[in-house]
């Protein structure tokens, strides 16, 4: 259960949500990068794939920030 009676509670919730978001993005990017390095040899294709991964990570971050805003 989440209590939101004071500013400290809101702040703690936001910090926890932000830490969770960063961890998820790092984990996702690391796994995606491993996939690129092992499966793609063409540098051009790797660059395109990295761009797609960056877009996906930004989307994940935006969704998590939106969820955090809705919680608080």
C-alpha positions in Angstrom: 0.0 0.0 0.0 1.3 3.4 -0.9 0.6 6.3 1.5 0.7 9.8 0.1 -0.1 11.9 3.2 2.9 14.1 3.0 5.6 15.5 0.7 8.2 13.0 2.0 6.0 10.1 1.0 5.6 11.5 -2.5 9.3 12.2 -2.8 10.2 8.7 -1.6 7.8 7.1 -4.1 9.2 9.2 -7.0 12.8 8.3 -6.1 12.0 4.6 -6.0 10.1 4.8 -9.3 13.0 6.7 -11.0 15.5 4.2 -9.7 13.4 1.3 -11.0 13.1 3.1 -14.4 16.8 3.6 -14.7 17.5 -0.1 -13.8 15.0 -1.3 -16.3 16.5 0.9 -19.1 20.1 -0.2 -18.3 19.1 -3.9 -18.2 17.2 -3.6 -21.5 20.0 -1.7 -23.3 22.7 -4.1 -22.0 20.8 -7.1 -23.3 20.0 -5.4 -26.6 23.6 -4.4 -27.0 24.8 -8.0 -26.5 22.4 -9.1 -29.2 23.8 -6.5 -31.6 27.4 -7.4 -30.9 26.8 -11.1 -31.4 24.5 -11.2 -34.4 25.3 -8.2 -36.6 28.6 -7.8 -38.4 27.6 -5.0 -40.8 28.4 -1.7 -39.1 25.6 0.1 -40.9 23.0 -2.4 -39.7 24.4 -2.2 -36.2 24.0 1.6 -36.3 20.4 1.3 -37.4 19.7 -1.2 -34.7 21.3 1.0 -32.0 19.0 3.8 -33.1 16.0 1.5 -32.8 17.2 0.5 -29.3 17.6 4.1 -28.2 14.1 4.9 -29.4 12.7 1.9 -27.5 14.6 2.9 -24.3 13.2 6.4 -24.6 9.7 5.0 -25.0 10.1 2.8 -22.0 11.4 5.7 -19.9 8.5 7.9 -21.0 5.9 5.3 -20.1 7.5 4.8 -16.7 7.6 8.5 -16.0 4.0 8.8 -17.0 3.1 6.0 -14.6 5.0 7.7 -11.8 3.2 10.9 -12.5 -0.2 9.1 -12.3 0.8 7.4 -9.0 1.8 10.7 -7.3 
